[in-house]
Amino acid sequence: MDVFEFIISIVGMVLFFITLWVLLLRKGRRRDHIAPQGKYELGELAAIAESLQERIDTLESILDAEVPDWREQNETHGTHQSEEQ
């Protein structure tokens, strides 16, 4: 009877650990699907936004020097697009 109880306890422990392992794997997969890979802090996002704004300002200054009336052309083109839609 002692050997039978020993075998049952071993099987029970193995099943417990397999169940725990499967549940942890499923939980990890669920977390990967919900959360995007690129998590950013608020400060990082603010720095990225500031960098992008600087790039836009630089591009606008280049366009102002190269094509002085680009803003008027863009506004006119944008107005036609909004009227068509």
PABAKE-925139 format. One record per residue (C-alpha): y, z, x. Coordinates in pm, whole numbers, padded with zeros to 5 digits, always signed. Layout:
<gulos>
YZX/...
</gulos>
This chain:
<gulos>
+00000+00000+00000/+00235+00067+00291/+00200-00288+00426/+00271-00433+00080/+00590-00223+00046/+00696-00326+00397/+00652-00696+00317/+00843-00660-00010/+01131-00482+00166/+01145-00752+00439/+01146-01029+00177/+01416-00844-00018/+01638-00810+00291/+01590-01176+00385/+01679-01289+00033/+01985-01061+00035/+02113-01206+00363/+02044-01564+00255/+02233-01503-00070/+02523-01345+00119/+02530-01634+00365/+02535-01897+00087/+02813-01716-00099/+03027-01691+00213/+02981-02060+00288/+03080-02156-00066/+03385-01931-00052/+03493-02090+00277/+03458-02441+00138/+03657-02353-00172/+03939-02221+00042/+03950-02545+00244/+03985-02758-00067/+04260-02551-00226/+04482-02484+00074/+04620-02777+00269/+04553-02790+00641/+04924-02784+00730/+05050-02443+00634/+05409-02381+00738/+05628-02076+00735/+05966-02094+00563/+06146-02088+00899/+05937-02379+01026/+06017-02582+00714/+06387-02507+00755/+06373-02624+01118/+06193-02944+01016/+06450-03009+00742/+06736-02953+00988/+06576-03190+01240/+06531-03457+00973/+06893-03415+00861/+07009-03465+01221/+06801-03784+01240/+06953-03913+00917/+07303-03838+01043/+07228-04023+01368/+07089-04324+01184/+07389-04332+00950/+07630-04321+01244/+07442-04610+01410/+07453-04809+01086/+07824-04733+01044/+07888-04876+01393/+07661-05179+01357/+07704-05269+00988/+08030-05120+00857/+07971-05208+00490/+07607-05104+00468/+07688-04820+00228/+07849-05054-00025/+07561-05299+00004/+07310-05020-00046/+07494-04873-00347/+07521-05215-00510/+07154-05285-00446/+07058-04942-00578/+07261-04998-00896/+07074-05321-00969/+06740-05150-00925/+06827-04871-01167/+06954-05124-01427/+06630-05323-01406/+06414-05018-01466/
</gulos>
